[in-house]
Amino acid sequence: MKRVAFLGAKKIGLECLTLLDAKKEEGQFSIDALFTDLTRNREANLKLIEFARARNIGIYEDIGSILSLPEFDYIISIQYSQILKREHIRRARKLAVNLHMAPLPEYRGCNQFSFAIVDGKREFGTTLHKMEEGIDNGDIIAESRFPIPENCFVQDLYEVTYQRSVELFDSHILKILTDRYTLTPQESLIAERGTKTIYRKDIGKLKEIDLGWDKDKIERHIRACSMPGFEPPYFMMNDRKVHFSL
């Protein structure tokens, strides 16, 4: 029986873990560990823990614990917040795989939805890729690409990507766990697709709007940075922030 460690967070983590659990018999694997971080997205991640506890899956809050556990055949990461080092990834005897909710290699890192809107992209995507040390730079296993809805806001793009990500996971994870996949190096696609790595701090740069910009650029930044629960975009007046209200 193949052993799987699941690293997950947020609502999508629970949805993917539920799908994975339903495929255990067909794929002849067991889910032996759940890693989730309660310092972020606590409410959603507590639901992951509740699901795991009901199925006697081992629960761990610190990725360092993986070093003291027996090796796994596969590690699956869905929106997991802690950074994995090489020694963590190597605890997967066959493969460590991550679901990155953006097209690769174009958008590595985070807040990719906002940057795609600001960049005026017409296509977006979601990707399953091999985990390697570094930021979202492992070989591509499977991807789904789709048009960005016209004049969409960042939440709209997130919701479309969320659904496509769940569908991608559902349709490919059993193939991955039964070794029916191929790997495409991201480096072979950079010339055609381009690449950008976005860090968490970078989103702040998008929110400050210069009223001297042309109308289309201002509109893109507003759509890209107006997300419920987060600081809205703004312009500066007399050294004070004036937020855009929708």
C-alpha positions in Angstrom: 0.0 0.0 0.0 1.4 3.4 -1.0 1.7 6.0 1.7 0.5 9.6 1.1 1.2 12.8 3.1 -1.3 15.6 2.5 -0.2 19.2 3.1 -3.3 21.4 2.9 -5.0 24.7 3.8 -8.2 26.7 3.1 -11.4 25.5 1.7 -9.8 24.1 -1.4 -7.5 22.0 0.8 -10.5 20.3 2.4 -12.2 19.8 -1.0 -9.1 18.2 -2.5 -8.5 16.0 0.6 -12.1 14.8 0.4 -11.7 13.9 -3.3 -8.4 12.2 -2.5 -9.9 10.2 0.3 -12.6 8.9 -2.0 -10.0 7.4 -4.4 -8.0 5.4 -1.8 -9.3 2.0 -2.7 -9.1 2.5 -6.5 -5.6 3.9 -6.2 -4.4 1.5 -3.6 -2.9 4.1 -1.3 -3.5 5.3 2.3 -3.5 8.9 3.6 -1.2 8.7 6.6 -0.6 12.3 7.5 -2.2 15.7 7.3 0.0 18.8 7.7 -1.9 22.1 8.2 -1.0 25.4 9.8 -3.3 26.9 12.4 -1.5 30.2 12.5 -3.2 31.1 9.2 -6.7 30.4 7.9 -7.5 28.9 11.2 -11.2 28.3 10.8 -10.9 26.6 7.4 -7.9 24.5 8.6 -9.7 23.3 11.7 -12.2 21.7 9.3 -9.3 19.9 7.6 -8.2 18.6 11.0 -11.8 17.5 11.8 -11.9 15.6 8.6 -8.6 13.9 9.2 -9.4 13.0 12.8 -12.6 11.3 11.7 -10.5 9.1 9.4 -7.6 8.4 11.8 -5.2 10.4 9.7 -2.2 11.6 11.6 -2.3 15.4 12.2 0.8 17.7 12.3 1.0 21.4 12.5 4.8 21.8 11.8 6.4 20.6 8.5 9.5 19.8 10.5 7.6 16.8 12.0 7.9 15.1 8.6 11.6 14.4 9.2 10.8 12.1 12.1 8.1 10.1 10.2 8.7 7.1 8.0 9.1 8.0 4.3 6.0 8.6 2.2 5.6 7.5 -1.4 3.9 10.8 -2.3 3.5 14.2 -0.8 0.6 16.3 -2.1 0.4 20.0 -1.3 -2.7 22.1 -1.7 -2.3 25.8 -0.7 0.0 24.8 2.2 1.5 27.9 3.7 4.9 26.7 5.2 7.9 26.7 3.0 9.3 23.2 2.2 13.1 22.7 2.2 14.9 20.0 0.2 15.0 17.7 3.2 11.2 17.9 3.5 10.5 17.3 -0.2 12.9 14.3 -0.1 10.6 12.5 2.4 8.5 11.6 -0.7 10.1 8.5 -2.1 8.4 8.8 -5.5 7.0 12.3 -6.0 6.0 15.5 -4.2 3.3 17.4 -6.1 1.9 20.9 -5.6 -1.3 22.5 -6.9 -0.4 26.0 -8.0 -3.5 28.2 -8.8 -1.8 30.0 -11.7 -0.3 29.2 -15.0 3.4 28.3 -15.0 6.0 29.4 -15.7 4.3 32.8 -16.2 3.2 33.4 -12.6 5.2 31.9 -9.7 4.6 32.9 -6.1 1.4 34.5 -4.8 -1.2 37.1 -5.6 -1.0 36.0 -9.2 -4.6 36.8 -9.9 -4.0 40.5 -9.4 -0.9 40.6 -11.5 -2.6 38.9 -14.4 -5.3 41.5 -14.4 -2.9 44.4 -14.1 -0.8 42.8 -16.9 -3.9 42.8 -19.2 -3.7 39.0 -19.7 -6.5 37.3 -21.6 -5.6 33.8 -20.4 -5.0 32.3 -17.0 -4.6 28.8 -15.7 -3.9 26.4 -12.9 -1.1 23.8 -12.6 -0.1 20.6 -11.0 3.7 20.5 -10.8 6.5 18.6 -9.2 7.8 20.1 -6.0 11.4 21.2 -5.9 13.3 23.5 -3.7 12.5 27.1 -4.7 9.3 28.9 -5.7 6.9 26.9 -8.0 9.7 25.9 -10.3 9.3 22.2 -10.7 8.3 20.3 -13.8 4.7 20.6 -14.9 2.6 17.5 -14.6 -0.8 18.8 -15.7 -2.4 22.2 -16.4 -5.7 23.7 -17.3 -5.9 27.0 -19.2 -8.9 29.2 -19.7 -9.9 32.8 -20.8 -10.0 35.5 -18.2 -13.5 36.9 -18.1 -13.7 40.3 -19.6 -13.5 43.2 -17.1 -13.4 40.8 -14.2 -12.4 41.7 -10.7 -9.8 39.7 -8.8 -12.4 37.8 -6.8 -14.1 36.7 -10.1 -10.8 35.4 -11.4 -10.1 33.6 -8.1 -13.5 31.9 -8.2 -13.0 30.7 -11.8 -9.5 29.4 -11.0 -10.7 27.7 -7.8 -13.2 25.6 -9.7 -10.8 24.8 -12.5 -8.2 23.8 -9.9 -10.5 21.4 -8.2 -11.4 19.9 -11.5 -7.8 19.5 -12.5 -6.9 17.8 -9.2 -9.9 15.5 -9.5 -9.1 14.4 -13.0 -5.3 13.9 -12.6 -4.5 12.9 -9.0 -5.2 9.2 -9.5 -3.0 9.2 -12.6 -0.3 10.8 -10.6 -0.6 8.3 -7.7 -0.5 5.4 -10.2 2.5 6.8 -12.1 0.7 7.6 -15.3 2.0 11.1 -16.0 4.8 12.9 -17.9 6.9 15.8 -16.8 7.4 19.0 -18.8 10.3 21.2 -17.6 9.2 24.8 -17.1 12.5 25.9 -18.5 11.4 24.6 -21.9 8.4 26.9 -21.8 9.9 30.2 -20.6 10.8 31.5 -24.1 7.3 31.1 -25.2 5.3 32.0 -22.1 7.6 34.2 -20.1 8.1 34.0 -16.3 7.6 36.1 -13.2 8.0 35.4 -9.5 5.7 37.4 -7.2 6.3 37.8 -3.5 3.7 38.5 -0.9 5.0 42.1 -0.3 4.6 42.9 -4.0 0.8 43.3 -3.8 1.2 46.5 -2.0 2.9 48.1 -5.0 -0.2 47.5 -7.1 -2.6 49.2 -4.7 -1.2 52.7 -4.9 -2.7 54.4 -8.0 -1.4 57.4 -9.7 -4.3 59.5 -11.0 -2.1 60.6 -13.9 -2.2 57.2 -15.4 -4.5 56.6 -18.3 -8.0 55.4 -17.6 -7.5 51.8 -18.7 -4.5 51.4 -16.4 -6.3 52.9 -13.4 -9.3 50.6 -14.1 -7.1 47.5 -14.2 -5.4 48.3 -10.9 -8.8 48.9 -9.3 -10.2 45.5 -10.5 -6.9 43.8 -9.6 -6.8 45.0 -6.0 -10.4 45.3 -4.9 -10.9 42.1 -2.8 -13.3 41.8 0.1 -11.4 41.5 3.4 -8.3 43.3 2.1 -7.2 46.9 2.0 -8.6 48.4 -1.2 -6.6 50.4 -3.8 -5.9 54.0 -3.1 -4.3 57.3 -4.2 -2.3 59.7 -2.2 -3.6 63.2 -1.3 -1.7 65.5 1.1 0.3 62.5 2.3 -2.9 60.6 3.2 -4.4 57.5 1.6 -7.7 58.0 -0.1 -9.2 54.6 -0.8 -11.4 53.7 -3.8 -14.8 52.5 -2.6 -17.0 50.3 -4.9 
